Amino acid sequence: MANKQPKALLLADWLESVWMQYAAEDDGQMMQSATELRRLYQVNQELIEALETITDYFEYHDQSGYDAQEKALAALRKATE
C-alpha cells in the first residue's frame, strides 16, 4: 500500500531518521531542515486554504475571469499537483 503522506513530510521524516543515525557527526542541520520542511508544508496548506476561499468568493459572486482569480487558480493547481 502506497504511503499517502505528502512528499515534504516524507522528506522531513527521512531527514530525521538519517539525523538519528549520524547525530554525532551532524551539527543539527538535518534536524533543522526537517523542521523547516514541516513548517513550510503547514504554511503551504494555509495558503491553499486562503486561495480556495478567494476562488470560491469569485465563483459565488459569478465574477470569473478576473486576473486575481486566474492567478489564484493557477497557484492552486501548482500547489496541489
mmCIF file of the N, C-alpha and C atoms, coordinates in Angstrom:
data_MODEL
# 
_entry.id   MODEL 
# 
loop_
_atom_site.group_PDB 
_atom_site.id 
_atom_site.type_symbol 
_atom_site.label_atom_id 
_atom_site.label_alt_id 
_atom_site.label_comp_id 
_atom_site.label_asym_id 
_atom_site.label_entity_id 
_atom_site.label_seq_id 
_atom_site.pdbx_PDB_ins_code 
_atom_site.Cartn_x 
_atom_site.Cartn_y 
_atom_site.Cartn_z 
_atom_site.occupancy 
_atom_site.B_iso_or_equiv 
_atom_site.pdbx_formal_charge 
_atom_site.auth_seq_id 
_atom_site.auth_comp_id 
_atom_site.auth_asym_id 
_atom_site.auth_atom_id 
_atom_site.pdbx_PDB_model_num 
ATOM 1   N N  . MET A 1 1  ? 0.850   -1.188 0.000   1.00 0.00 ? 1  MET A N  1 
ATOM 2   C CA . MET A 1 1  ? 0.000   0.000  0.000   1.00 0.00 ? 1  MET A CA 1 
ATOM 3   C C  . MET A 1 1  ? 0.890   1.244  0.000   1.00 0.00 ? 1  MET A C  1 
ATOM 4   N N  . ALA A 1 2  ? 0.633   2.161  -0.880  1.00 0.00 ? 2  ALA A N  1 
ATOM 5   C CA . ALA A 1 2  ? 1.432   3.380  -1.005  1.00 0.00 ? 2  ALA A CA 1 
ATOM 6   C C  . ALA A 1 2  ? 1.173   4.317  0.162   1.00 0.00 ? 2  ALA A C  1 
ATOM 7   N N  . ASN A 1 3  ? 2.225   5.018  0.551   1.00 0.00 ? 3  ASN A N  1 
ATOM 8   C CA . ASN A 1 3  ? 2.107   5.988  1.635   1.00 0.00 ? 3  ASN A CA 1 
ATOM 9   C C  . ASN A 1 3  ? 1.447   7.245  1.086   1.00 0.00 ? 3  ASN A C  1 
ATOM 10  N N  . LYS A 1 4  ? 0.403   7.722  1.736   1.00 0.00 ? 4  LYS A N  1 
ATOM 11  C CA . LYS A 1 4  ? -0.347  8.895  1.283   1.00 0.00 ? 4  LYS A CA 1 
ATOM 12  C C  . LYS A 1 4  ? 0.192   10.189 1.890   1.00 0.00 ? 4  LYS A C  1 
ATOM 13  N N  . GLN A 1 5  ? 1.274   10.088 2.652   1.00 0.00 ? 5  GLN A N  1 
ATOM 14  C CA . GLN A 1 5  ? 1.840   11.271 3.296   1.00 0.00 ? 5  GLN A CA 1 
ATOM 15  C C  . GLN A 1 5  ? 2.465   12.180 2.224   1.00 0.00 ? 5  GLN A C  1 
ATOM 16  N N  . PRO A 1 6  ? 2.273   13.502 2.345   1.00 0.00 ? 6  PRO A N  1 
ATOM 17  C CA . PRO A 1 6  ? 2.857   14.435 1.370   1.00 0.00 ? 6  PRO A CA 1 
ATOM 18  C C  . PRO A 1 6  ? 4.385   14.291 1.317   1.00 0.00 ? 6  PRO A C  1 
ATOM 19  N N  . LYS A 1 7  ? 4.931   14.546 0.144   1.00 0.00 ? 7  LYS A N  1 
ATOM 20  C CA . LYS A 1 7  ? 6.366   14.380 -0.080  1.00 0.00 ? 7  LYS A CA 1 
ATOM 21  C C  . LYS A 1 7  ? 7.210   15.203 0.897   1.00 0.00 ? 7  LYS A C  1 
ATOM 22  N N  . ALA A 1 8  ? 6.799   16.419 1.186   1.00 0.00 ? 8  ALA A N  1 
ATOM 23  C CA . ALA A 1 8  ? 7.568   17.259 2.114   1.00 0.00 ? 8  ALA A CA 1 
ATOM 24  C C  . ALA A 1 8  ? 7.669   16.603 3.491   1.00 0.00 ? 8  ALA A C  1 
ATOM 25  N N  . LEU A 1 9  ? 6.579   16.009 3.945   1.00 0.00 ? 9  LEU A N  1 
ATOM 26  C CA . LEU A 1 9  ? 6.600   15.358 5.259   1.00 0.00 ? 9  LEU A CA 1 
ATOM 27  C C  . LEU A 1 9  ? 7.383   14.048 5.217   1.00 0.00 ? 9  LEU A C  1 
ATOM 28  N N  . LEU A 1 10 ? 7.324   13.331 4.099   1.00 0.00 ? 10 LEU A N  1 
ATOM 29  C CA . LEU A 1 10 ? 8.147   12.127 3.943   1.00 0.00 ? 10 LEU A CA 1 
ATOM 30  C C  . LEU A 1 10 ? 9.631   12.482 3.994   1.00 0.00 ? 10 LEU A C  1 
ATOM 31  N N  . LEU A 1 11 ? 9.998   13.565 3.310   1.00 0.00 ? 11 LEU A N  1 
ATOM 32  C CA . LEU A 1 11 ? 11.394  14.009 3.325   1.00 0.00 ? 11 LEU A CA 1 
ATOM 33  C C  . LEU A 1 11 ? 11.827  14.442 4.725   1.00 0.00 ? 11 LEU A C  1 
ATOM 34  N N  . ALA A 1 12 ? 10.938  15.114 5.429   1.00 0.00 ? 12 ALA A N  1 
ATOM 35  C CA . ALA A 1 12 ? 11.253  15.532 6.795   1.00 0.00 ? 12 ALA A CA 1 
ATOM 36  C C  . ALA A 1 12 ? 11.488  14.309 7.681   1.00 0.00 ? 12 ALA A C  1 
ATOM 37  N N  . ASP A 1 13 ? 10.645  13.292 7.548   1.00 0.00 ? 13 ASP A N  1 
ATOM 38  C CA . ASP A 1 13 ? 10.825  12.055 8.315   1.00 0.00 ? 13 ASP A CA 1 
ATOM 39  C C  . ASP A 1 13 ? 12.151  11.390 7.961   1.00 0.00 ? 13 ASP A C  1 
ATOM 40  N N  . TRP A 1 14 ? 12.464  11.367 6.670   1.00 0.00 ? 14 TRP A N  1 
ATOM 41  C CA . TRP A 1 14 ? 13.722  10.757 6.223   1.00 0.00 ? 14 TRP A CA 1 
ATOM 42  C C  . TRP A 1 14 ? 14.915  11.504 6.805   1.00 0.00 ? 14 TRP A C  1 
ATOM 43  N N  . LEU A 1 15 ? 14.878  12.830 6.748   1.00 0.00 ? 15 LEU A N  1 
ATOM 44  C CA . LEU A 1 15 ? 15.980  13.613 7.312   1.00 0.00 ? 15 LEU A CA 1 
ATOM 45  C C  . LEU A 1 15 ? 16.160  13.326 8.805   1.00 0.00 ? 15 LEU A C  1 
ATOM 46  N N  . GLU A 1 16 ? 15.061  13.219 9.517   1.00 0.00 ? 16 GLU A N  1 
ATOM 47  C CA . GLU A 1 16 ? 15.157  12.912 10.945  1.00 0.00 ? 16 GLU A CA 1 
ATOM 48  C C  . GLU A 1 16 ? 15.755  11.524 11.173  1.00 0.00 ? 16 GLU A C  1 
ATOM 49  N N  . SER A 1 17 ? 15.365  10.551 10.361  1.00 0.00 ? 17 SER A N  1 
ATOM 50  C CA . SER A 1 17 ? 15.911  9.206  10.549  1.00 0.00 ? 17 SER A CA 1 
ATOM 51  C C  . SER A 1 17 ? 17.403  9.181  10.248  1.00 0.00 ? 17 SER A C  1 
ATOM 52  N N  . VAL A 1 18 ? 17.833  9.899  9.215   1.00 0.00 ? 18 VAL A N  1 
ATOM 53  C CA . VAL A 1 18 ? 19.258  9.986  8.899   1.00 0.00 ? 18 VAL A CA 1 
ATOM 54  C C  . VAL A 1 18 ? 19.983  10.717 10.020  1.00 0.00 ? 18 VAL A C  1 
ATOM 55  N N  . TRP A 1 19 ? 19.376  11.783 10.515  1.00 0.00 ? 19 TRP A N  1 
ATOM 56  C CA . TRP A 1 19 ? 19.990  12.551 11.596  1.00 0.00 ? 19 TRP A CA 1 
ATOM 57  C C  . TRP A 1 19 ? 20.220  11.664 12.819  1.00 0.00 ? 19 TRP A C  1 
ATOM 58  N N  . MET A 1 20 ? 19.250  10.807 13.143  1.00 0.00 ? 20 MET A N  1 
ATOM 59  C CA . MET A 1 20 ? 19.397  9.929  14.312  1.00 0.00 ? 20 MET A CA 1 
ATOM 60  C C  . MET A 1 20 ? 20.562  8.963  14.140  1.00 0.00 ? 20 MET A C  1 
ATOM 61  N N  . GLN A 1 21 ? 20.827  8.545  12.905  1.00 0.00 ? 21 GLN A N  1 
ATOM 62  C CA . GLN A 1 21 ? 21.934  7.623  12.648  1.00 0.00 ? 21 GLN A CA 1 
ATOM 63  C C  . GLN A 1 21 ? 23.290  8.324  12.743  1.00 0.00 ? 21 GLN A C  1 
ATOM 64  N N  . TYR A 1 22 ? 23.324  9.593  12.367  1.00 0.00 ? 22 TYR A N  1 
ATOM 65  C CA . TYR A 1 22 ? 24.598  10.309 12.285  1.00 0.00 ? 22 TYR A CA 1 
ATOM 66  C C  . TYR A 1 22 ? 24.625  11.550 13.170  1.00 0.00 ? 22 TYR A C  1 
ATOM 67  N N  . ALA A 1 23 ? 23.864  11.544 14.230  1.00 0.00 ? 23 ALA A N  1 
ATOM 68  C CA . ALA A 1 23 ? 23.727  12.729 15.078  1.00 0.00 ? 23 ALA A CA 1 
ATOM 69  C C  . ALA A 1 23 ? 25.067  13.215 15.605  1.00 0.00 ? 23 ALA A C  1 
ATOM 70  N N  . ALA A 1 24 ? 25.948  12.324 15.920  1.00 0.00 ? 24 ALA A N  1 
ATOM 71  C CA . ALA A 1 24 ? 27.244  12.720 16.471  1.00 0.00 ? 24 ALA A CA 1 
ATOM 72  C C  . ALA A 1 24 ? 28.082  13.479 15.444  1.00 0.00 ? 24 ALA A C  1 
ATOM 73  N N  . GLU A 1 25 ? 27.848  13.203 14.159  1.00 0.00 ? 25 GLU A N  1 
ATOM 74  C CA . GLU A 1 25 ? 28.630  13.843 13.097  1.00 0.00 ? 25 GLU A CA 1 
ATOM 75  C C  . GLU A 1 25 ? 27.952  15.085 12.524  1.00 0.00 ? 25 GLU A C  1 
ATOM 76  N N  . ASP A 1 26 ? 26.716  15.317 12.899  1.00 0.00 ? 26 ASP A N  1 
ATOM 77  C CA . ASP A 1 26 ? 25.924  16.397 12.316  1.00 0.00 ? 26 ASP A CA 1 
ATOM 78  C C  . ASP A 1 26 ? 25.884  17.594 13.254  1.00 0.00 ? 26 ASP A C  1 
ATOM 79  N N  . ASP A 1 27 ? 25.824  18.771 12.688  1.00 0.00 ? 27 ASP A N  1 
ATOM 80  C CA . ASP A 1 27 ? 25.735  19.982 13.508  1.00 0.00 ? 27 ASP A CA 1 
ATOM 81  C C  . ASP A 1 27 ? 24.284  20.433 13.699  1.00 0.00 ? 27 ASP A C  1 
ATOM 82  N N  . GLY A 1 28 ? 23.342  19.564 13.395  1.00 0.00 ? 28 GLY A N  1 
ATOM 83  C CA . GLY A 1 28 ? 21.928  19.880 13.589  1.00 0.00 ? 28 GLY A CA 1 
ATOM 84  C C  . GLY A 1 28 ? 21.214  20.363 12.343  1.00 0.00 ? 28 GLY A C  1 
ATOM 85  N N  . GLN A 1 29 ? 21.940  20.474 11.244  1.00 0.00 ? 29 GLN A N  1 
ATOM 86  C CA . GLN A 1 29 ? 21.320  20.996 10.026  1.00 0.00 ? 29 GLN A CA 1 
ATOM 87  C C  . GLN A 1 29 ? 20.236  20.080 9.466   1.00 0.00 ? 29 GLN A C  1 
ATOM 88  N N  . MET A 1 30 ? 20.417  18.768 9.594   1.00 0.00 ? 30 MET A N  1 
ATOM 89  C CA . MET A 1 30 ? 19.383  17.858 9.086   1.00 0.00 ? 30 MET A CA 1 
ATOM 90  C C  . MET A 1 30 ? 18.099  17.999 9.893   1.00 0.00 ? 30 MET A C  1 
ATOM 91  N N  . MET A 1 31 ? 18.222  18.114 11.204  1.00 0.00 ? 31 MET A N  1 
ATOM 92  C CA . MET A 1 31 ? 17.038  18.268 12.048  1.00 0.00 ? 31 MET A CA 1 
ATOM 93  C C  . MET A 1 31 ? 16.382  19.627 11.782  1.00 0.00 ? 31 MET A C  1 
ATOM 94  N N  . GLN A 1 32 ? 17.184  20.662 11.602  1.00 0.00 ? 32 GLN A N  1 
ATOM 95  C CA . GLN A 1 32 ? 16.643  21.980 11.276  1.00 0.00 ? 32 GLN A CA 1 
ATOM 96  C C  . GLN A 1 32 ? 15.940  21.940 9.921   1.00 0.00 ? 32 GLN A C  1 
ATOM 97  N N  . SER A 1 33 ? 16.508  21.212 8.976   1.00 0.00 ? 33 SER A N  1 
ATOM 98  C CA . SER A 1 33 ? 15.893  21.088 7.657   1.00 0.00 ? 33 SER A CA 1 
ATOM 99  C C  . SER A 1 33 ? 14.556  20.372 7.749   1.00 0.00 ? 33 SER A C  1 
ATOM 100 N N  . ALA A 1 34 ? 14.487  19.316 8.550   1.00 0.00 ? 34 ALA A N  1 
ATOM 101 C CA . ALA A 1 34 ? 13.233  18.586 8.726   1.00 0.00 ? 34 ALA A CA 1 
ATOM 102 C C  . ALA A 1 34 ? 12.176  19.489 9.356   1.00 0.00 ? 34 ALA A C  1 
ATOM 103 N N  . THR A 1 35 ? 12.572  20.254 10.341  1.00 0.00 ? 35 THR A N  1 
ATOM 104 C CA . THR A 1 35 ? 11.641  21.186 10.995  1.00 0.00 ? 35 THR A CA 1 
ATOM 105 C C  . THR A 1 35 ? 11.156  22.238 10.012  1.00 0.00 ? 35 THR A C  1 
ATOM 106 N N  . GLU A 1 36 ? 12.063  22.752 9.190   1.00 0.00 ? 36 GLU A N  1 
ATOM 107 C CA . GLU A 1 36 ? 11.690  23.775 8.208   1.00 0.00 ? 36 GLU A CA 1 
ATOM 108 C C  . GLU A 1 36 ? 10.760  23.203 7.136   1.00 0.00 ? 36 GLU A C  1 
ATOM 109 N N  . LEU A 1 37 ? 10.997  21.975 6.698   1.00 0.00 ? 37 LEU A N  1 
ATOM 110 C CA . LEU A 1 37 ? 10.096  21.347 5.731   1.00 0.00 ? 37 LEU A CA 1 
ATOM 111 C C  . LEU A 1 37 ? 8.690   21.224 6.295   1.00 0.00 ? 37 LEU A C  1 
ATOM 112 N N  . ARG A 1 38 ? 8.581   20.847 7.555   1.00 0.00 ? 38 ARG A N  1 
ATOM 113 C CA . ARG A 1 38 ? 7.253   20.731 8.182   1.00 0.00 ? 38 ARG A CA 1 
ATOM 114 C C  . ARG A 1 38 ? 6.580   22.096 8.309   1.00 0.00 ? 38 ARG A C  1 
ATOM 115 N N  . ARG A 1 39 ? 7.368   23.113 8.653   1.00 0.00 ? 39 ARG A N  1 
ATOM 116 C CA . ARG A 1 39 ? 6.818   24.464 8.782   1.00 0.00 ? 39 ARG A CA 1 
ATOM 117 C C  . ARG A 1 39 ? 6.315   24.960 7.418   1.00 0.00 ? 39 ARG A C  1 
ATOM 118 N N  . LEU A 1 40 ? 7.123   24.773 6.393   1.00 0.00 ? 40 LEU A N  1 
ATOM 119 C CA . LEU A 1 40 ? 6.728   25.218 5.057   1.00 0.00 ? 40 LEU A CA 1 
ATOM 120 C C  . LEU A 1 40 ? 5.525   24.445 4.541   1.00 0.00 ? 40 LEU A C  1 
ATOM 121 N N  . TYR A 1 41 ? 5.439   23.179 4.865   1.00 0.00 ? 41 TYR A N  1 
ATOM 122 C CA . TYR A 1 41 ? 4.262   22.399 4.483   1.00 0.00 ? 41 TYR A CA 1 
ATOM 123 C C  . TYR A 1 41 ? 3.008   22.999 5.112   1.00 0.00 ? 41 TYR A C  1 
ATOM 124 N N  . GLN A 1 42 ? 3.083   23.355 6.387   1.00 0.00 ? 42 GLN A N  1 
ATOM 125 C CA . GLN A 1 42 ? 1.931   23.932 7.085   1.00 0.00 ? 42 GLN A CA 1 
ATOM 126 C C  . GLN A 1 42 ? 1.548   25.287 6.481   1.00 0.00 ? 42 GLN A C  1 
ATOM 127 N N  . VAL A 1 43 ? 2.545   26.108 6.189   1.00 0.00 ? 43 VAL A N  1 
ATOM 128 C CA . VAL A 1 43 ? 2.282   27.405 5.557   1.00 0.00 ? 43 VAL A CA 1 
ATOM 129 C C  . VAL A 1 43 ? 1.617   27.188 4.202   1.00 0.00 ? 43 VAL A C  1 
ATOM 130 N N  . ASN A 1 44 ? 2.111   26.210 3.434   1.00 0.00 ? 44 ASN A N  1 
ATOM 131 C CA . ASN A 1 44 ? 1.526   25.910 2.137   1.00 0.00 ? 44 ASN A CA 1 
ATOM 132 C C  . ASN A 1 44 ? 0.056   25.514 2.277   1.00 0.00 ? 44 ASN A C  1 
ATOM 133 N N  . GLN A 1 45 ? -0.265  24.711 3.276   1.00 0.00 ? 45 GLN A N  1 
ATOM 134 C CA . GLN A 1 45 ? -1.651  24.300 3.498   1.00 0.00 ? 45 GLN A CA 1 
ATOM 135 C C  . GLN A 1 45 ? -2.532  25.513 3.805   1.00 0.00 ? 45 GLN A C  1 
ATOM 136 N N  . GLU A 1 46 ? -2.011  26.449 4.584   1.00 0.00 ? 46 GLU A N  1 
ATOM 137 C CA . GLU A 1 46 ? -2.772  27.664 4.912   1.00 0.00 ? 46 GLU A CA 1 
ATOM 138 C C  . GLU A 1 46 ? -2.973  28.533 3.671   1.00 0.00 ? 46 GLU A C  1 
ATOM 139 N N  . LEU A 1 47 ? -1.942  28.618 2.831   1.00 0.00 ? 47 LEU A N  1 
ATOM 140 C CA . LEU A 1 47 ? -2.067  29.400 1.597   1.00 0.00 ? 47 LEU A CA 1 
ATOM 141 C C  . LEU A 1 47 ? -3.061  28.758 0.635   1.00 0.00 ? 47 LEU A C  1 
ATOM 142 N N  . ILE A 1 48 ? -3.049  27.443 0.547   1.00 0.00 ? 48 ILE A N  1 
ATOM 143 C CA . ILE A 1 48 ? -4.026  26.744 -0.296  1.00 0.00 ? 48 ILE A CA 1 
ATOM 144 C C  . ILE A 1 48 ? -5.432  27.039 0.188   1.00 0.00 ? 48 ILE A C  1 
ATOM 145 N N  . GLU A 1 49 ? -5.640  26.990 1.491   1.00 0.00 ? 49 GLU A N  1 
ATOM 146 C CA . GLU A 1 49 ? -6.968  27.281 2.046   1.00 0.00 ? 49 GLU A CA 1 
ATOM 147 C C  . GLU A 1 49 ? -7.404  28.710 1.716   1.00 0.00 ? 49 GLU A C  1 
ATOM 148 N N  . ALA A 1 50 ? -6.472  29.657 1.822   1.00 0.00 ? 50 ALA A N  1 
ATOM 149 C CA . ALA A 1 50 ? -6.802  31.048 1.501   1.00 0.00 ? 50 ALA A CA 1 
ATOM 150 C C  . ALA A 1 50 ? -7.144  31.202 0.022   1.00 0.00 ? 50 ALA A C  1 
ATOM 151 N N  . LEU A 1 51 ? -6.377  30.560 -0.850  1.00 0.00 ? 51 LEU A N  1 
ATOM 152 C CA . LEU A 1 51 ? -6.661  30.637 -2.288  1.00 0.00 ? 51 LEU A CA 1 
ATOM 153 C C  . LEU A 1 51 ? -8.002  29.996 -2.630  1.00 0.00 ? 51 LEU A C  1 
ATOM 154 N N  . GLU A 1 52 ? -8.318  28.903 -1.959  1.00 0.00 ? 52 GLU A N  1 
ATOM 155 C CA . GLU A 1 52 ? -9.622  28.277 -2.193  1.00 0.00 ? 52 GLU A CA 1 
ATOM 156 C C  . GLU A 1 52 ? -10.752 29.211 -1.774  1.00 0.00 ? 52 GLU A C  1 
ATOM 157 N N  . THR A 1 53 ? -10.563 29.931 -0.687  1.00 0.00 ? 53 THR A N  1 
ATOM 158 C CA . THR A 1 53 ? -11.566 30.898 -0.235  1.00 0.00 ? 53 THR A CA 1 
ATOM 159 C C  . THR A 1 53 ? -11.753 32.000 -1.277  1.00 0.00 ? 53 THR A C  1 
ATOM 160 N N  . ILE A 1 54 ? -10.645 32.479 -1.819  1.00 0.00 ? 54 ILE A N  1 
ATOM 161 C CA . ILE A 1 54 ? -10.703 33.538 -2.842  1.00 0.00 ? 54 ILE A CA 1 
ATOM 162 C C  . ILE A 1 54 ? -11.434 33.037 -4.088  1.00 0.00 ? 54 ILE A C  1 
ATOM 163 N N  . THR A 1 55 ? -11.066 31.853 -4.554  1.00 0.00 ? 55 THR A N  1 
ATOM 164 C CA . THR A 1 55 ? -11.710 31.351 -5.775  1.00 0.00 ? 55 THR A CA 1 
ATOM 165 C C  . THR A 1 55 ? -13.182 31.041 -5.534  1.00 0.00 ? 55 THR A C  1 
ATOM 166 N N  . ASP A 1 56 ? -13.518 30.567 -4.337  1.00 0.00 ? 56 ASP A N  1 
ATOM 167 C CA . ASP A 1 56 ? -14.935 30.333 -4.002  1.00 0.00 ? 56 ASP A CA 1 
ATOM 168 C C  . ASP A 1 56 ? -15.711 31.646 -4.010  1.00 0.00 ? 56 ASP A C  1 
ATOM 169 N N  . TYR A 1 57 ? -15.096 32.712 -3.505  1.00 0.00 ? 57 TYR A N  1 
ATOM 170 C CA . TYR A 1 57 ? -15.748 34.028 -3.486  1.00 0.00 ? 57 TYR A CA 1 
ATOM 171 C C  . TYR A 1 57 ? -16.075 34.467 -4.916  1.00 0.00 ? 57 TYR A C  1 
ATOM 172 N N  . PHE A 1 58 ? -15.077 34.381 -5.800  1.00 0.00 ? 58 PHE A N  1 
ATOM 173 C CA . PHE A 1 58 ? -15.303 34.791 -7.185  1.00 0.00 ? 58 PHE A CA 1 
ATOM 174 C C  . PHE A 1 58 ? -16.393 33.952 -7.832  1.00 0.00 ? 58 PHE A C  1 
ATOM 175 N N  . GLU A 1 59 ? -16.370 32.651 -7.578  1.00 0.00 ? 59 GLU A N  1 
ATOM 176 C CA . GLU A 1 59 ? -17.383 31.772 -8.165  1.00 0.00 ? 59 GLU A CA 1 
ATOM 177 C C  . GLU A 1 59 ? -18.772 32.100 -7.620  1.00 0.00 ? 59 GLU A C  1 
ATOM 178 N N  . TYR A 1 60 ? -18.879 32.310 -6.317  1.00 0.00 ? 60 TYR A N  1 
ATOM 179 C CA . TYR A 1 60 ? -20.168 32.605 -5.691  1.00 0.00 ? 60 TYR A CA 1 
ATOM 180 C C  . TYR A 1 60 ? -20.760 33.896 -6.239  1.00 0.00 ? 60 TYR A C  1 
ATOM 181 N N  . HIS A 1 61 ? -19.906 34.886 -6.464  1.00 0.00 ? 61 HIS A N  1 
ATOM 182 C CA . HIS A 1 61 ? -20.373 36.180 -6.955  1.00 0.00 ? 61 HIS A CA 1 
ATOM 183 C C  . HIS A 1 61 ? -20.348 36.252 -8.486  1.00 0.00 ? 61 HIS A C  1 
ATOM 184 N N  . ASP A 1 62 ? -20.148 35.097 -9.120  1.00 0.00 ? 62 ASP A N  1 
ATOM 185 C CA . ASP A 1 62 ? -20.152 35.000 -10.575 1.00 0.00 ? 62 ASP A CA 1 
ATOM 186 C C  . ASP A 1 62 ? -19.264 36.057 -11.216 1.00 0.00 ? 62 ASP A C  1 
ATOM 187 N N  . GLN A 1 63 ? -18.045 36.142 -10.712 1.00 0.00 ? 63 GLN A N  1 
ATOM 188 C CA . GLN A 1 63 ? -17.082 37.117 -11.224 1.00 0.00 ? 63 GLN A CA 1 
ATOM 189 C C  . GLN A 1 63 ? -15.868 36.396 -11.794 1.00 0.00 ? 63 GLN A C  1 
ATOM 190 N N  . SER A 1 64 ? -16.110 35.401 -12.603 1.00 0.00 ? 64 SER A N  1 
ATOM 191 C CA . SER A 1 64 ? -14.999 34.647 -13.169 1.00 0.00 ? 64 SER A CA 1 
ATOM 192 C C  . SER A 1 64 ? -14.268 35.481 -14.208 1.00 0.00 ? 64 SER A C  1 
ATOM 193 N N  . GLY A 1 65 ? -13.028 35.109 -14.442 1.00 0.00 ? 65 GLY A N  1 
ATOM 194 C CA . GLY A 1 65 ? -12.242 35.775 -15.465 1.00 0.00 ? 65 GLY A CA 1 
ATOM 195 C C  . GLY A 1 65 ? -11.382 36.917 -14.961 1.00 0.00 ? 65 GLY A C  1 
ATOM 196 N N  . TYR A 1 66 ? -11.532 37.282 -13.715 1.00 0.00 ? 66 TYR A N  1 
ATOM 197 C CA . TYR A 1 66 ? -10.694 38.351 -13.185 1.00 0.00 ? 66 TYR A CA 1 
ATOM 198 C C  . TYR A 1 66 ? -9.259  37.866 -13.031 1.00 0.00 ? 66 TYR A C  1 
ATOM 199 N N  . ASP A 1 67 ? -8.314  38.763 -13.208 1.00 0.00 ? 67 ASP A N  1 
ATOM 200 C CA . ASP A 1 67 ? -6.897  38.424 -13.145 1.00 0.00 ? 67 ASP A CA 1 
ATOM 201 C C  . ASP A 1 67 ? -6.533  37.783 -11.803 1.00 0.00 ? 67 ASP A C  1 
ATOM 202 N N  . ALA A 1 68 ? -7.050  38.322 -10.711 1.00 0.00 ? 68 ALA A N  1 
ATOM 203 C CA . ALA A 1 68 ? -6.740  37.775 -9.385  1.00 0.00 ? 68 ALA A CA 1 
ATOM 204 C C  . ALA A 1 68 ? -7.238  36.348 -9.261  1.00 0.00 ? 68 ALA A C  1 
ATOM 205 N N  . GLN A 1 69 ? -8.412  36.090 -9.796  1.00 0.00 ? 69 GLN A N  1 
ATOM 206 C CA . GLN A 1 69 ? -8.953  34.732 -9.737  1.00 0.00 ? 69 GLN A CA 1 
ATOM 207 C C  . GLN A 1 69 ? -8.104  33.782 -10.569 1.00 0.00 ? 69 GLN A C  1 
ATOM 208 N N  . GLU A 1 70 ? -7.708  34.217 -11.751 1.00 0.00 ? 70 GLU A N  1 
ATOM 209 C CA . GLU A 1 70 ? -6.886  33.367 -12.610 1.00 0.00 ? 70 GLU A CA 1 
ATOM 210 C C  . GLU A 1 70 ? -5.551  33.052 -11.952 1.00 0.00 ? 70 GLU A C  1 
ATOM 211 N N  . LYS A 1 71 ? -4.948  34.045 -11.313 1.00 0.00 ? 71 LYS A N  1 
ATOM 212 C CA . LYS A 1 71 ? -3.679  33.824 -10.616 1.00 0.00 ? 71 LYS A CA 1 
ATOM 213 C C  . LYS A 1 71 ? -3.864  32.879 -9.431  1.00 0.00 ? 71 LYS A C  1 
ATOM 214 N N  . ALA A 1 72 ? -4.959  33.040 -8.718  1.00 0.00 ? 72 ALA A N  1 
ATOM 215 C CA . ALA A 1 72 ? -5.242  32.164 -7.576  1.00 0.00 ? 72 ALA A CA 1 
ATOM 216 C C  . ALA A 1 72 ? -5.451  30.733 -8.046  1.00 0.00 ? 72 ALA A C  1 
ATOM 217 N N  . LEU A 1 73 ? -6.201  30.555 -9.130  1.00 0.00 ? 73 LEU A N  1 
ATOM 218 C CA . LEU A 1 73 ? -6.437  29.210 -9.663  1.00 0.00 ? 73 LEU A CA 1 
ATOM 219 C C  . LEU A 1 73 ? -5.140  28.567 -10.154 1.00 0.00 ? 73 LEU A C  1 
ATOM 220 N N  . ALA A 1 74 ? -4.298  29.347 -10.805 1.00 0.00 ? 74 ALA A N  1 
ATOM 221 C CA . ALA A 1 74 ? -3.016  28.823 -11.292 1.00 0.00 ? 74 ALA A CA 1 
ATOM 222 C C  . ALA A 1 74 ? -2.128  28.406 -10.114 1.00 0.00 ? 74 ALA A C  1 
ATOM 223 N N  . ALA A 1 75 ? -2.102  29.218 -9.078  1.00 0.00 ? 75 ALA A N  1 
ATOM 224 C CA . ALA A 1 75 ? -1.306  28.883 -7.899  1.00 0.00 ? 75 ALA A CA 1 
ATOM 225 C C  . ALA A 1 75 ? -1.843  27.634 -7.206  1.00 0.00 ? 75 ALA A C  1 
ATOM 226 N N  . LEU A 1 76 ? -3.169  27.516 -7.146  1.00 0.00 ? 76 LEU A N  1 
ATOM 227 C CA . LEU A 1 76 ? -3.778  26.327 -6.543  1.00 0.00 ? 76 LEU A CA 1 
ATOM 228 C C  . LEU A 1 76 ? -3.427  25.072 -7.330  1.00 0.00 ? 76 LEU A C  1 
ATOM 229 N N  . ARG A 1 77 ? -3.487  25.156 -8.652  1.00 0.00 ? 77 ARG A N  1 
ATOM 230 C CA . ARG A 1 77 ? -3.150  23.997 -9.477  1.00 0.00 ? 77 ARG A CA 1 
ATOM 231 C C  . ARG A 1 77 ? -1.699  23.581 -9.224  1.00 0.00 ? 77 ARG A C  1 
ATOM 232 N N  . LYS A 1 78 ? -0.820  24.558 -9.174  1.00 0.00 ? 78 LYS A N  1 
ATOM 233 C CA . LYS A 1 78 ? 0.608   24.266 -8.966  1.00 0.00 ? 78 LYS A CA 1 
ATOM 234 C C  . LYS A 1 78 ? 0.849   23.679 -7.571  1.00 0.00 ? 78 LYS A C  1 
ATOM 235 N N  . ALA A 1 79 ? 0.184   24.217 -6.567  1.00 0.00 ? 79 ALA A N  1 
ATOM 236 C CA . ALA A 1 79 ? 0.411   23.782 -5.186  1.00 0.00 ? 79 ALA A CA 1 
ATOM 237 C C  . ALA A 1 79 ? -0.176  22.407 -4.893  1.00 0.00 ? 79 ALA A C  1 
ATOM 238 N N  . THR A 1 80 ? -1.153  22.003 -5.677  1.00 0.00 ? 80 THR A N  1 
ATOM 239 C CA . THR A 1 80 ? -1.840  20.746 -5.368  1.00 0.00 ? 80 THR A CA 1 
ATOM 240 C C  . THR A 1 80 ? -1.560  19.642 -6.379  1.00 0.00 ? 80 THR A C  1 
ATOM 241 N N  . GLU A 1 81 ? -0.621  19.858 -7.303  1.00 0.00 ? 81 GLU A N  1 
ATOM 242 C CA . GLU A 1 81 ? -0.319  18.816 -8.300  1.00 0.00 ? 81 GLU A CA 1 
ATOM 243 C C  . GLU A 1 81 ? 0.518   17.712 -7.709  1.00 0.00 ? 81 GLU A C  1 
# 
